[in-house]
Amino acid sequence: MTDRAAAPTPSEELAQKVTQVFREKEFIRPADQQRLLNGLTGGTLSAEDWITLAENALAAEQEGDRR
């Protein structure tokens, strides 16, 4: 038995890269980063989830709040 965590799957690696790029480009708020990562990794993001993430980012941009 080993204490090492399992290596990420290709899907997890891709989800991490997508999430990182979205965050760097400020397409999502930092507060939504984990939500996006979990949704991409689990394949559970719906159209409504994407809309909510976009609305959150736009509202934060208009308010000058990037949390």
Jmol script that loads the backbone (N, CA, C; Angstrom):
load data "model"
ATOM      1  N   MET A   1       0.856  -1.187   0.000  1.00  0.00           N
ATOM      2  CA  MET A   1       0.000   0.000   0.000  1.00  0.00           C
ATOM      3  C   MET A   1       0.891   1.236   0.000  1.00  0.00           C
ATOM      4  N   THR A   2       0.468   2.236  -0.720  1.00  0.00           N
ATOM      5  CA  THR A   2       1.243   3.472  -0.825  1.00  0.00           C
ATOM      6  C   THR A   2       0.401   4.663  -0.386  1.00  0.00           C
ATOM      7  N   ASP A   3       1.087   5.697   0.069  1.00  0.00           N
ATOM      8  CA  ASP A   3       0.397   6.905   0.527  1.00  0.00           C
ATOM      9  C   ASP A   3       0.197   7.908  -0.603  1.00  0.00           C
ATOM     10  N   ARG A   4       0.704   7.592  -1.777  1.00  0.00           N
ATOM     11  CA  ARG A   4       0.584   8.515  -2.901  1.00  0.00           C
ATOM     12  C   ARG A   4      -0.847   8.579  -3.414  1.00  0.00           C
ATOM     13  N   ALA A   5      -1.229   9.771  -3.806  1.00  0.00           N
ATOM     14  CA  ALA A   5      -2.542   9.945  -4.432  1.00  0.00           C
ATOM     15  C   ALA A   5      -2.457   9.398  -5.856  1.00  0.00           C
ATOM     16  N   ALA A   6      -3.568   8.919  -6.342  1.00  0.00           N
ATOM     17  CA  ALA A   6      -3.604   8.408  -7.708  1.00  0.00           C
ATOM     18  C   ALA A   6      -3.321   9.536  -8.693  1.00  0.00           C
ATOM     19  N   ALA A   7      -2.642   9.193  -9.770  1.00  0.00           N
ATOM     20  CA  ALA A   7      -2.365  10.185 -10.807  1.00  0.00           C
ATOM     21  C   ALA A   7      -3.686  10.632 -11.423  1.00  0.00           C
ATOM     22  N   PRO A   8      -3.772  11.902 -11.798  1.00  0.00           N
ATOM     23  CA  PRO A   8      -5.025  12.373 -12.401  1.00  0.00           C
ATOM     24  C   PRO A   8      -5.283  11.667 -13.734  1.00  0.00           C
ATOM     25  N   THR A   9      -6.536  11.465 -14.020  1.00  0.00           N
ATOM     26  CA  THR A   9      -6.925  10.877 -15.301  1.00  0.00           C
ATOM     27  C   THR A   9      -6.753  11.929 -16.394  1.00  0.00           C
ATOM     28  N   PRO A  10      -6.741  11.518 -17.655  1.00  0.00           N
ATOM     29  CA  PRO A  10      -6.677  12.514 -18.731  1.00  0.00           C
ATOM     30  C   PRO A  10      -7.821  13.531 -18.649  1.00  0.00           C
ATOM     31  N   SER A  11      -9.002  13.080 -18.272  1.00  0.00           N
ATOM     32  CA  SER A  11     -10.140  14.006 -18.128  1.00  0.00           C
ATOM     33  C   SER A  11      -9.888  15.020 -17.026  1.00  0.00           C
ATOM     34  N   GLU A  12      -9.315  14.570 -15.920  1.00  0.00           N
ATOM     35  CA  GLU A  12      -9.012  15.477 -14.806  1.00  0.00           C
ATOM     36  C   GLU A  12      -7.934  16.477 -15.204  1.00  0.00           C
ATOM     37  N   GLU A  13      -6.918  16.000 -15.930  1.00  0.00           N
ATOM     38  CA  GLU A  13      -5.862  16.906 -16.384  1.00  0.00           C
ATOM     39  C   GLU A  13      -6.427  17.983 -17.313  1.00  0.00           C
ATOM     40  N   LEU A  14      -7.277  17.566 -18.237  1.00  0.00           N
ATOM     41  CA  LEU A  14      -7.887  18.528 -19.160  1.00  0.00           C
ATOM     42  C   LEU A  14      -8.770  19.517 -18.412  1.00  0.00           C
ATOM     43  N   ALA A  15      -9.556  19.029 -17.471  1.00  0.00           N
ATOM     44  CA  ALA A  15     -10.425  19.906 -16.677  1.00  0.00           C
ATOM     45  C   ALA A  15      -9.599  20.932 -15.910  1.00  0.00           C
ATOM     46  N   GLN A  16      -8.460  20.509 -15.368  1.00  0.00           N
ATOM     47  CA  GLN A  16      -7.588  21.435 -14.644  1.00  0.00           C
ATOM     48  C   GLN A  16      -7.041  22.513 -15.576  1.00  0.00           C
ATOM     49  N   LYS A  17      -6.632  22.109 -16.779  1.00  0.00           N
ATOM     50  CA  LYS A  17      -6.091  23.078 -17.738  1.00  0.00           C
ATOM     51  C   LYS A  17      -7.159  24.069 -18.193  1.00  0.00           C
ATOM     52  N   VAL A  18      -8.343  23.561 -18.497  1.00  0.00           N
ATOM     53  CA  VAL A  18      -9.440  24.434 -18.927  1.00  0.00           C
ATOM     54  C   VAL A  18      -9.789  25.425 -17.823  1.00  0.00           C
ATOM     55  N   THR A  19      -9.902  24.926 -16.606  1.00  0.00           N
ATOM     56  CA  THR A  19     -10.244  25.778 -15.469  1.00  0.00           C
ATOM     57  C   THR A  19      -9.178  26.849 -15.255  1.00  0.00           C
ATOM     58  N   GLN A  20      -7.920  26.465 -15.368  1.00  0.00           N
ATOM     59  CA  GLN A  20      -6.830  27.418 -15.189  1.00  0.00           C
ATOM     60  C   GLN A  20      -6.878  28.519 -16.253  1.00  0.00           C
ATOM     61  N   VAL A  21      -7.088  28.139 -17.494  1.00  0.00           N
ATOM     62  CA  VAL A  21      -7.158  29.134 -18.574  1.00  0.00           C
ATOM     63  C   VAL A  21      -8.356  30.061 -18.374  1.00  0.00           C
ATOM     64  N   PHE A  22      -9.504  29.485 -18.029  1.00  0.00           N
ATOM     65  CA  PHE A  22     -10.691  30.313 -17.778  1.00  0.00           C
ATOM     66  C   PHE A  22     -10.419  31.311 -16.661  1.00  0.00           C
ATOM     67  N   ARG A  23      -9.729  30.888 -15.624  1.00  0.00           N
ATOM     68  CA  ARG A  23      -9.429  31.771 -14.498  1.00  0.00           C
ATOM     69  C   ARG A  23      -8.451  32.860 -14.929  1.00  0.00           C
ATOM     70  N   GLU A  24      -7.390  32.465 -15.651  1.00  0.00           N
ATOM     71  CA  GLU A  24      -6.390  33.439 -16.103  1.00  0.00           C
ATOM     72  C   GLU A  24      -7.000  34.496 -17.021  1.00  0.00           C
ATOM     73  N   LYS A  25      -7.929  34.091 -17.859  1.00  0.00           N
ATOM     74  CA  LYS A  25      -8.586  35.011 -18.792  1.00  0.00           C
ATOM     75  C   LYS A  25      -9.757  35.748 -18.145  1.00  0.00           C
ATOM     76  N   GLU A  26      -9.999  35.459 -16.877  1.00  0.00           N
ATOM     77  CA  GLU A  26     -11.079  36.066 -16.095  1.00  0.00           C
ATOM     78  C   GLU A  26     -12.450  35.768 -16.686  1.00  0.00           C
ATOM     79  N   PHE A  27     -12.586  34.561 -17.277  1.00  0.00           N
ATOM     80  CA  PHE A  27     -13.886  34.109 -17.768  1.00  0.00           C
ATOM     81  C   PHE A  27     -14.751  33.596 -16.624  1.00  0.00           C
ATOM     82  N   ILE A  28     -14.108  33.285 -15.489  1.00  0.00           N
ATOM     83  CA  ILE A  28     -14.821  32.852 -14.286  1.00  0.00           C
ATOM     84  C   ILE A  28     -14.213  33.566 -13.093  1.00  0.00           C
ATOM     85  N   ARG A  29     -14.991  33.646 -12.021  1.00  0.00           N
ATOM     86  CA  ARG A  29     -14.482  34.225 -10.778  1.00  0.00           C
ATOM     87  C   ARG A  29     -13.669  33.163 -10.038  1.00  0.00           C
ATOM     88  N   PRO A  30     -12.688  33.584  -9.233  1.00  0.00           N
ATOM     89  CA  PRO A  30     -11.961  32.606  -8.426  1.00  0.00           C
ATOM     90  C   PRO A  30     -12.902  31.758  -7.572  1.00  0.00           C
ATOM     91  N   ALA A  31     -13.974  32.380  -7.085  1.00  0.00           N
ATOM     92  CA  ALA A  31     -14.925  31.653  -6.234  1.00  0.00           C
ATOM     93  C   ALA A  31     -15.628  30.524  -6.987  1.00  0.00           C
ATOM     94  N   ASP A  32     -15.671  30.603  -8.314  1.00  0.00           N
ATOM     95  CA  ASP A  32     -16.345  29.580  -9.118  1.00  0.00           C
ATOM     96  C   ASP A  32     -15.385  28.554  -9.710  1.00  0.00           C
ATOM     97  N   GLN A  33     -14.113  28.701  -9.439  1.00  0.00           N
ATOM     98  CA  GLN A  33     -13.105  27.832 -10.042  1.00  0.00           C
ATOM     99  C   GLN A  33     -13.324  26.363  -9.671  1.00  0.00           C
ATOM    100  N   GLN A  34     -13.539  26.074  -8.419  1.00  0.00           N
ATOM    101  CA  GLN A  34     -13.733  24.684  -7.992  1.00  0.00           C
ATOM    102  C   GLN A  34     -15.023  24.109  -8.563  1.00  0.00           C
ATOM    103  N   ARG A  35     -16.050  24.931  -8.640  1.00  0.00           N
ATOM    104  CA  ARG A  35     -17.330  24.481  -9.214  1.00  0.00           C
ATOM    105  C   ARG A  35     -17.138  24.054 -10.666  1.00  0.00           C
ATOM    106  N   LEU A  36     -16.396  24.859 -11.434  1.00  0.00           N
ATOM    107  CA  LEU A  36     -16.132  24.518 -12.826  1.00  0.00           C
ATOM    108  C   LEU A  36     -15.297  23.249 -12.915  1.00  0.00           C
ATOM    109  N   LEU A  37     -14.258  23.165 -12.114  1.00  0.00           N
ATOM    110  CA  LEU A  37     -13.392  21.983 -12.125  1.00  0.00           C
ATOM    111  C   LEU A  37     -14.187  20.720 -11.810  1.00  0.00           C
ATOM    112  N   ASN A  38     -14.992  20.776 -10.768  1.00  0.00           N
ATOM    113  CA  ASN A  38     -15.794  19.605 -10.388  1.00  0.00           C
ATOM    114  C   ASN A  38     -16.784  19.229 -11.487  1.00  0.00           C
ATOM    115  N   GLY A  39     -17.411  20.229 -12.073  1.00  0.00           N
ATOM    116  CA  GLY A  39     -18.387  19.967 -13.124  1.00  0.00           C
ATOM    117  C   GLY A  39     -17.761  19.382 -14.378  1.00  0.00           C
ATOM    118  N   LEU A  40     -16.592  19.904 -14.753  1.00  0.00           N
ATOM    119  CA  LEU A  40     -15.902  19.367 -15.925  1.00  0.00           C
ATOM    120  C   LEU A  40     -15.405  17.952 -15.666  1.00  0.00           C
ATOM    121  N   THR A  41     -14.806  17.753 -14.516  1.00  0.00           N
ATOM    122  CA  THR A  41     -14.278  16.431 -14.178  1.00  0.00           C
ATOM    123  C   THR A  41     -15.385  15.391 -14.106  1.00  0.00           C
ATOM    124  N   GLY A  42     -16.490  15.758 -13.511  1.00  0.00           N
ATOM    125  CA  GLY A  42     -17.595  14.817 -13.348  1.00  0.00           C
ATOM    126  C   GLY A  42     -18.543  14.756 -14.522  1.00  0.00           C
ATOM    127  N   GLY A  43     -18.371  15.659 -15.491  1.00  0.00           N
ATOM    128  CA  GLY A  43     -19.261  15.687 -16.644  1.00  0.00           C
ATOM    129  C   GLY A  43     -20.678  16.083 -16.283  1.00  0.00           C
ATOM    130  N   THR A  44     -20.801  16.942 -15.270  1.00  0.00           N
ATOM    131  CA  THR A  44     -22.125  17.281 -14.749  1.00  0.00           C
ATOM    132  C   THR A  44     -22.578  18.706 -15.052  1.00  0.00           C
ATOM    133  N   LEU A  45     -21.780  19.477 -15.783  1.00  0.00           N
ATOM    134  CA  LEU A  45     -22.179  20.856 -16.069  1.00  0.00           C
ATOM    135  C   LEU A  45     -23.322  20.885 -17.074  1.00  0.00           C
ATOM    136  N   SER A  46     -24.344  21.604 -16.726  1.00  0.00           N
ATOM    137  CA  SER A  46     -25.487  21.775 -17.623  1.00  0.00           C
ATOM    138  C   SER A  46     -25.374  23.141 -18.296  1.00  0.00           C
ATOM    139  N   ALA A  47     -26.245  23.385 -19.244  1.00  0.00           N
ATOM    140  CA  ALA A  47     -26.279  24.700 -19.891  1.00  0.00           C
ATOM    141  C   ALA A  47     -26.528  25.789 -18.857  1.00  0.00           C
ATOM    142  N   GLU A  48     -27.396  25.504 -17.907  1.00  0.00           N
ATOM    143  CA  GLU A  48     -27.700  26.479 -16.856  1.00  0.00           C
ATOM    144  C   GLU A  48     -26.473  26.770 -15.996  1.00  0.00           C
ATOM    145  N   ASP A  49     -25.653  25.752 -15.742  1.00  0.00           N
ATOM    146  CA  ASP A  49     -24.423  25.961 -14.973  1.00  0.00           C
ATOM    147  C   ASP A  49     -23.479  26.910 -15.709  1.00  0.00           C
ATOM    148  N   TRP A  50     -23.323  26.699 -17.016  1.00  0.00           N
ATOM    149  CA  TRP A  50     -22.459  27.570 -17.808  1.00  0.00           C
ATOM    150  C   TRP A  50     -22.985  29.000 -17.798  1.00  0.00           C
ATOM    151  N   ILE A  51     -24.285  29.148 -17.920  1.00  0.00           N
ATOM    152  CA  ILE A  51     -24.895  30.480 -17.896  1.00  0.00           C
ATOM    153  C   ILE A  51     -24.642  31.154 -16.553  1.00  0.00           C
ATOM    154  N   THR A  52     -24.816  30.423 -15.476  1.00  0.00           N
ATOM    155  CA  THR A  52     -24.578  30.975 -14.136  1.00  0.00           C
ATOM    156  C   THR A  52     -23.126  31.397 -13.968  1.00  0.00           C
ATOM    157  N   LEU A  53     -22.186  30.562 -14.413  1.00  0.00           N
ATOM    158  CA  LEU A  53     -20.768  30.913 -14.315  1.00  0.00           C
ATOM    159  C   LEU A  53     -20.469  32.188 -15.104  1.00  0.00           C
ATOM    160  N   ALA A  54     -21.040  32.290 -16.301  1.00  0.00           N
ATOM    161  CA  ALA A  54     -20.825  33.486 -17.122  1.00  0.00           C
ATOM    162  C   ALA A  54     -21.459  34.717 -16.489  1.00  0.00           C
ATOM    163  N   GLU A  55     -22.674  34.573 -15.983  1.00  0.00           N
ATOM    164  CA  GLU A  55     -23.353  35.703 -15.333  1.00  0.00           C
ATOM    165  C   GLU A  55     -22.587  36.162 -14.101  1.00  0.00           C
ATOM    166  N   ASN A  56     -22.073  35.221 -13.314  1.00  0.00           N
ATOM    167  CA  ASN A  56     -21.283  35.574 -12.132  1.00  0.00           C
ATOM    168  C   ASN A  56     -20.046  36.374 -12.528  1.00  0.00           C
ATOM    169  N   ALA A  57     -19.365  35.925 -13.576  1.00  0.00           N
ATOM    170  CA  ALA A  57     -18.153  36.614 -14.024  1.00  0.00           C
ATOM    171  C   ALA A  57     -18.474  38.010 -14.546  1.00  0.00           C
ATOM    172  N   LEU A  58     -19.541  38.134 -15.323  1.00  0.00           N
ATOM    173  CA  LEU A  58     -19.923  39.446 -15.856  1.00  0.00           C
ATOM    174  C   LEU A  58     -20.350  40.405 -14.750  1.00  0.00           C
ATOM    175  N   ALA A  59     -21.109  39.904 -13.793  1.00  0.00           N
ATOM    176  CA  ALA A  59     -21.542  40.749 -12.675  1.00  0.00           C
ATOM    177  C   ALA A  59     -20.337  41.213 -11.865  1.00  0.00           C
ATOM    178  N   ALA A  60     -19.396  40.314 -11.628  1.00  0.00           N
ATOM    179  CA  ALA A  60     -18.198  40.675 -10.872  1.00  0.00           C
ATOM    180  C   ALA A  60     -17.381  41.713 -11.630  1.00  0.00           C
ATOM    181  N   GLU A  61     -17.300  41.565 -12.945  1.00  0.00           N
ATOM    182  CA  GLU A  61     -16.562  42.528 -13.759  1.00  0.00           C
ATOM    183  C   GLU A  61     -17.208  43.908 -13.683  1.00  0.00           C
ATOM    184  N   GLN A  62     -18.516  43.961 -13.765  1.00  0.00           N
ATOM    185  CA  GLN A  62     -19.230  45.236 -13.709  1.00  0.00           C
ATOM    186  C   GLN A  62     -19.097  45.891 -12.342  1.00  0.00           C
ATOM    187  N   GLU A  63     -19.025  45.069 -11.298  1.00  0.00           N
ATOM    188  CA  GLU A  63     -18.899  45.592  -9.937  1.00  0.00           C
ATOM    189  C   GLU A  63     -17.449  45.805  -9.539  1.00  0.00           C
ATOM    190  N   GLY A  64     -16.517  45.370 -10.389  1.00  0.00           N
ATOM    191  CA  GLY A  64     -15.107  45.488 -10.062  1.00  0.00           C
ATOM    192  C   GLY A  64     -14.665  44.516  -8.989  1.00  0.00           C
ATOM    193  N   ASP A  65     -15.413  43.440  -8.811  1.00  0.00           N
ATOM    194  CA  ASP A  65     -15.124  42.447  -7.774  1.00  0.00           C
ATOM    195  C   ASP A  65     -14.766  41.136  -8.443  1.00  0.00           C
ATOM    196  N   ARG A  66     -13.544  40.688  -8.269  1.00  0.00           N
ATOM    197  CA  ARG A  66     -13.084  39.462  -8.914  1.00  0.00           C
ATOM    198  C   ARG A  66     -12.987  38.282  -7.951  1.00  0.00           C
ATOM    199  N   ARG A  67     -13.715  38.322  -6.836  1.00  0.00           N
ATOM    200  CA  ARG A  67     -13.639  37.205  -5.883  1.00  0.00           C
ATOM    201  C   ARG A  67     -14.408  36.071  -6.371  1.00  0.00           C
TER     202      ARG A  67
END
end "model"
wireframe off; spacefill off
backbone 0.3
color backbone group
